[in-house]
Amino acid sequence: MSGSGRVIIVSNRLPVTVSTVDGVLRATPSAGGLATGLRRHHEQSGGLWIGWPGYADLLGGVPSVELDRLLAPLGAVPVPLSREEISQYYEGVSNGVLWPLFHYLLDQLPLRVEHWDAYVAANARLADVIAEHYRPGDVVWVHDYQLMLVPAMLRERVPDARIGFFLHIPFPSTEIFSALPQRAELLRGVLGADLVGFHTASYTRHFVHAVERILGTRPDSRDEPTSIQHALGRTRVGVFPMGVDAADFAARAGSDAVEEVLARLRPTADEALIVGVDRLDYTKGIPRRLIAFEQLLERHPELHERVRLVQVAVPSRGGVRAYQLIRRSVEGLVGRINGMFGTARWSPIHYLHRSVTDAELLALYRAATVMLVTPLRDGMNLVAKEFVACREDEDGVLVLSEFVGAAAELADAVQVNPWDVDGSAEAYYRALTMPRTERRTRMRAMRQRVQAYDIHAWSAEFLDTLRA
Ligand code: ADQ
């Protein structure tokens, strides 16, 4: 990492989850794009990471000194939140309102935004803890939709702080964003930052437009990146597409443990393996993907007993009702399709509703004939990039939704409109039957991109711009 001073990373969750097992306090790595992406970087930078360590009542009344002692060597500062606070601020407002709205899924919105005060209070709590640990010269990098008020709150507490904010999910068009009653408050919160980053140019445009329309503040587009002058100062807004640790993925994908799993998974020469790996979330487009796969089987009987879809659906946000419904819908479809097409020795879909081990995940990436990444909307989607990073054999076809951030970078994927089930089924067929030379050309081009713009380039570029 370049420059002096520490980097203070702030996110809803710490990169570790703390729990007690048989009375012993333990910290285990958390799953998710952000934690996976920044953990290594944080370990090497010697900075601080501030966030929620997991449910307080699962910690069995552990005194905070003990928690601090466990986490201090990891550079992690815990901000404990009660189950009620998490249910209101995180599950209620962040995941119940902001998540569907920012992913254009207005039908998932509740009638009212309840517990907005809990969202404000949790953001204020985080801002207090950051202010407590802040030292002159530090830069503070706040992450994601759960903490959009933190930049302005921190600006009030530490006027000179250098503050960056990065949004990991899409920023929707103004027409959609304007549906939120608290739209102005949220924008003012983000504008407390010196630098605001998004994955793509279109999210950036949407944000700048929303500021103009809702707050009446005109951006100065002569600047590069675009800047906005407002009551709290000046905010620059830029595009920073997040990457993965491509070299590390490639190295780990070649380990003995992965080879061992791969030997069991790899399809034979006349078989094909289709793979999907997602958090079980309604934005990921799993039901439509399954229906398109069903359509593929209907149209191409020659594929029966020769193609298999392994769908990993990592359990997520099980406390939110919409997630219980999506689970039921996916399980219903898997049952229907397997029941309709399966034979005594073949099930077309292998559905895993659980987390898989690292070795299993990497072996699936390597074994896939076709990788399906077909969300209805997704900020970036790291799974697509991880798949590409693992394919040192320059084989495998990526089928990629047009509505994910990664589509702006991976033009050589087979791009699909996930809403179009017929078109998707055709695209799957094209991917399955693509000649080896074309597969290689496309994979090579995608690998160049994923290797050049990796996670290190992403964080270095954001932090250098923030410090400049
Ligand atoms: P997510 O919605 O979580 O991230 P994604 O970008 O696909 O989506 O990241 C998922 C991560 O989980 C990947 O790094 C993957 O390797 C990991 N993972 C998958 N299966 C796992 C398993 N069984 N165990 C452990 N880890 C597993 C949000 C946004 C995205 C954005 C990222 C980063 O919704 O759009 O790309 O943040 O900005």
Residues whose N, C-alpha, C, O or C-beta is under 5 A from the ligand:
A	BS01	ADQ	A31 G32 G33 L34 T36 H168 M242 V314 R354 S355 V356 D378 G379 M380 N381 L382 V383
